[in-house]
Amino acid sequence: MSLNYLVSPGFSLKGEVRVPGDKSISHRSIILGSLAVGTTEVINFLESEDALTTINVMRALGIKIEGPEQGHVHISGNGIN
């Protein structure tokens, strides 16, 4: 049995999709950015309660962290020492 289908072009689709951040990567980016020397910019940070707690812990340890604002975080790392 053979079936034939005729497929016609439809309409085009344009747009932008924002994929939510990953919780594990968000935690690691804050920790590693805090240990690095200099500025780290994190894009697509997942603003979950526990990831925000990680930011607050690092701030309590003296790390300057700006954000998060719409998934963007700026970390001024102090280095490992």
C-alpha positions as CSV (number, residue, x, y, z in Angstrom):
1,M,0.0,0.0,0.0
2,S,1.4,3.3,-1.1
3,L,0.3,6.7,0.2
4,N,1.1,10.0,-1.5
5,Y,1.1,13.3,0.3
6,L,1.4,16.8,-1.2
7,V,3.1,19.2,1.2
8,S,2.7,22.9,0.6
9,P,4.8,25.6,2.2
10,G,3.2,27.2,5.2
11,F,3.9,30.5,6.9
12,S,7.3,31.6,8.1
13,L,8.0,31.8,11.8
14,K,10.4,34.4,13.2
15,G,11.2,35.2,16.8
16,E,13.5,34.7,19.7
17,V,13.4,32.0,22.3
18,R,14.9,32.4,25.7
19,V,15.8,29.1,27.3
20,P,15.8,29.1,31.1
21,G,19.2,28.8,32.8
22,D,20.5,25.6,34.4
23,K,20.5,25.4,38.2
24,S,23.8,23.5,38.5
25,I,25.6,25.7,36.1
26,S,24.2,28.8,37.8
27,H,25.7,27.7,41.1
28,R,29.0,26.8,39.6
29,S,29.3,30.1,37.7
30,I,28.9,32.0,41.0
31,I,31.4,29.9,42.9
32,L,34.0,29.9,40.1
33,G,33.5,33.6,39.3
34,S,34.1,34.3,43.0
35,L,37.3,32.3,43.0
36,A,38.6,34.0,39.8
37,V,40.6,37.2,39.7
38,G,38.8,40.0,38.0
39,T,35.3,40.4,36.6
40,T,33.0,37.5,35.5
41,E,29.8,38.1,33.6
42,V,27.1,35.4,33.9
43,I,24.4,35.5,31.3
44,N,21.2,33.4,31.6
45,F,21.6,32.9,35.3
46,L,18.7,30.8,36.8
47,E,17.2,32.9,39.6
48,S,16.0,30.0,41.7
49,E,15.9,30.3,45.5
50,D,18.9,28.1,46.1
51,A,21.0,29.8,43.4
52,L,20.2,33.2,45.0
53,T,21.3,31.7,48.4
54,T,24.6,30.9,46.8
55,I,25.0,34.5,45.8
56,N,24.1,35.7,49.3
57,V,26.7,33.3,50.8
58,M,29.4,34.6,48.5
59,R,28.4,38.2,49.4
60,A,28.7,37.3,53.1
61,L,32.2,36.1,52.3
62,G,33.1,39.5,50.9
63,I,32.6,38.9,47.2
64,K,31.1,41.9,45.3
65,I,28.2,40.6,43.2
66,E,25.8,42.8,41.2
67,G,22.5,41.4,40.1
68,P,20.8,39.3,39.2
69,E,18.9,41.5,36.8
70,Q,17.0,39.6,34.0
71,G,19.5,36.7,34.2
72,H,22.7,38.8,34.2
73,V,25.1,38.7,37.1
74,H,28.5,40.5,37.5
75,I,31.0,39.1,39.9
76,S,34.2,40.8,41.1
77,G,36.2,37.8,42.1
78,N,38.9,38.1,44.8
79,G,41.0,35.1,43.7
80,I,41.6,31.8,45.5
81,N,43.7,33.4,48.2
